[in-house]
């Protein structure tokens, strides 16, 4: 059976389902300011081992994602 977590796409707040067996990296990106306003909000990148696209930009924090992943290890 496939095991998926549900994450929120940064770009348009749509739902993304990621197969936990193929997560290759997870890292936080800080908020980006340009000319005194927020150019890009803080977010997390989740990369998969099946694609070389840099990963998916999502709203959940790494800690929230790791909590979701912990449920599969219980």
N, C-alpha and C positions, 0 to 999 in steps of 0.2 A: 504494500500500500504506500502511496506517496504521502509525504508529510509536508504540509505547507504552513507558512505563517502569512498573516494578512497585514500589509503595510500600506501607508498612505503616500502616494506620489507627490513630491514637492511641487511640481509644475502646475498640476490642475486638480489636486486633491482626490483623484480617482484611486481606487483600490488596486493594489498589486499583490499577487500571491506568489511567494517565493518558495521553492522547494528547499527545505533545510539541508538536504543531503548534498546540495551543490553550492552552498555559500562558501566563497573563497576568501573574502575579506569584508570587514565592517570597520568604518572609521567616521569620526565626527568632523564636520567642517564648521569653522566659526563664521559668524555673521560677517558679511562684506560691506563696508561702508565706502561710498564714493561721493565726493562733493557734499558731504554733510547729510546724506540720506542713505537708507539701507538699500543696497543694490541687490543683495541676496541674503535671505534669512539663514540662521544657523540650521543645519540639517545633518543627516547621516547618509553615507554612501554604503550600499550593500552590493558587493560584486559577486558574481557567480563564476564557477569554474567552467561553465559551458559557453561563455561569451567573453570576448575581449573588447567590451564597449566601455570600460571604466566603471561600470556599476550603475545601480539605480539610486537616484536621489530621493530620500524619503524623509518624512517629518518626525518619525519616531527616533528617540535617542538610542545610542548603543546599549545603555542599561535596560531600556524597555525591550529591545530586541533580544538581548541575552536572557531576560526573564522569560520571554516567549520560548526560546530555545531550550531552557531548563525544563520546561514541561515535557519535552520529548525524551529527556534523559531520566525521568522518574519511573 
